[in-house]
Amino acid sequence: MARAKDNRERGDLESVGPLIQQILRRLGLDKKLAEYRAVEAWAEVVGPAVAAQAHATAIRDGVLFVDVASNVWMQELGLLRESIIERMNVRLGAPLVRKVVLSIERAPHQGGAAAWEREGEEPHGD
């Protein structure tokens, strides 16, 4: 803390990153931010071919929800589930993803009300 005070007295700039991290931790938002990063990191973790057929939509309490283009891709990703969880957690630097739930996406209605609708959701087996 003395170093920060010395920097301020000299007019030096300090990084606000550590302060923001401390505030997020105090508010309990650091885990939520890291979970959000899981959704954002989906394409990088699975690669462009898979990302073109499936995308992460949300994460809640360690469960990553993924919309998939077809039954074939749902089956393929189901077989890769553990590997995806492992790679995602390595990418995030913490075991934030404990489960992946796959849902088949449906084309939007002609009225265009919703771009992504869930047709069905895979059973939750732990």
Residue pairs with C-beta under 8 A, 6 or more apart in sequence:
4 14
7 13
7 14
8 14
21 30
24 30
24 33
31 96
34 92
34 94
34 96
35 59
35 60
35 62
35 96
36 59
37 92
38 56
38 59
38 64
38 88
38 92
38 96
38 97
39 56
39 57
39 58
39 59
39 64
41 88
41 91
41 92
42 51
42 55
42 56
42 64
42 66
42 88
43 51
43 55
44 91
45 84
45 87
45 88
45 91
46 54
46 84
46 87
50 73
50 77
53 68
53 69
53 70
53 73
54 66
54 67
54 68
54 69
54 73
54 77
54 102
55 66
55 67
56 64
56 65
56 66
57 65
57 66
57 67
57 116
58 64
58 65
59 65
59 96
59 97
62 96
62 97
62 98
62 99
63 97
63 98
63 99
63 100
63 101
64 85
64 88
64 97
64 99
64 100
64 101
65 101
65 103
66 77
66 100
66 101
66 102
66 103
67 103
67 104
67 105
67 116
67 118
68 74
68 77
68 102
68 103
68 104
68 105
69 104
69 105
70 104
71 104
74 102
74 104
74 122
77 84
77 100
77 102
78 102
78 122
81 100
84 100
85 97
85 98
85 99
85 100
88 96
88 97
89 95
89 96
89 97
99 124
99 126
101 121
101 122
101 124
102 121
102 122
103 118
103 119
103 120
103 121
103 122
104 118
104 119
104 120
105 116
105 117
105 118
105 119
106 117
106 118
106 119
108 114
108 115
108 116
108 117
109 117
